[in-house]
Amino acid sequence: MKTETLQLEQKGWVPNNPRLPVLIYRGAVEAEGKKAAETFETRFADHGWPPQWRGSVYDYDHYHSTTHEALGVFAGSATLRLGGPDGELVDVIAGDALVLPVGTGHSCAHASGDFAVVGAYPEGSEWDICTEAPSEEAFQRMRDLPPPARDPVTGGAVFPRTGEAP
């Protein structure tokens, strides 16, 4: 498994998260399809990130102001846009996983017909969908949200707290 990081600053209406990087795990699981979905779900749950859905990534830019998000690609391939409308294009394939810190803009720019992911969030959190600039209250909520206790892919520490809040 190879790990990549992507540090995103605020871009337009998308806050992103300048203090916490996006984590991209290449080849996090070796299976594809149903077996990969089940492997991601088990691993995420074992590390305190209960899986909540299977599906695709929305084709419009959005972010979550209430929680961090883990995505496990279990089928197909896609180009995801991370960071908002003018964000970074990142290609993903079955077996890859991403950890998106609170405030990270994301959307699906292009995908194969079979592209599918498992979505998970830290235990006890609820997710929202934001498509416009955050209010001061939302900014404060994102600033106050601590890093999760464990990485959903490795189970180790995740997101060392550095830099400024969004």
C-alpha positions, 0 to 999 in steps of 0.5 A, spaced: 500 500 500 502 506 498 500 513 501 499 520 498 497 526 501 494 532 498 494 539 502 488 543 500 487 551 502 480 554 502 478 555 494 472 560 493 466 558 497 469 551 499 473 551 506 477 545 505 482 544 511 488 547 511 490 544 517 489 536 515 491 533 509 487 528 504 490 521 505 490 517 499 491 510 500 493 506 493 492 499 493 489 499 500 485 492 499 487 487 493 480 485 492 475 488 487 467 488 487 463 485 493 469 482 496 472 489 496 466 492 499 466 487 505 473 488 506 473 496 506 466 495 511 470 490 516 476 494 516 473 501 517 468 498 522 474 495 526 477 502 526 471 506 529 468 508 522 462 504 521 460 504 514 454 508 512 453 507 505 455 504 498 454 508 492 458 513 488 460 520 489 456 526 487 457 529 481 457 536 484 462 539 488 460 539 496 463 538 503 461 536 510 461 541 515 460 536 521 465 530 520 471 527 516 469 522 511 472 515 508 471 512 501 473 505 499 473 504 492 471 497 491 469 497 483 471 501 477 475 507 476 474 514 477 477 521 476 475 525 483 475 533 484 478 534 491 478 541 493 472 544 490 470 547 482 477 548 481 480 543 485 485 537 484 483 531 479 485 525 482 484 518 479 482 512 483 481 505 482 478 499 485 482 498 492 484 505 493 481 509 499 481 516 501 480 520 508 477 526 507 478 531 513 472 535 515 471 541 510 474 538 504 470 539 497 469 533 493 466 531 487 466 525 481 468 528 475 468 522 471 467 515 472 467 508 469 460 505 469 461 500 475 464 505 479 462 504 486 465 506 493 463 505 501 462 511 505 464 511 512 464 516 518 467 516 525 463 513 530 458 517 533 458 523 527 453 525 523 454 527 516 451 533 512 452 536 505 454 543 504 454 546 497 455 553 499 460 557 503 460 556 510 457 560 515 461 563 521 458 557 525 460 552 520 467 554 520 467 554 528 464 547 528 469 545 523 475 548 527 473 545 533 472 538 530 478 534 533 481 529 528 479 522 529 482 517 534 484 512 529 485 512 521 480 508 518 484 504 513 490 503 518 487 503 525 493 508 527 493 515 529 491 520 523 491 527 522 496 530 527 494 537 529 498 542 525 497 549 522 491 553 522 484 551 522 479 552 516 
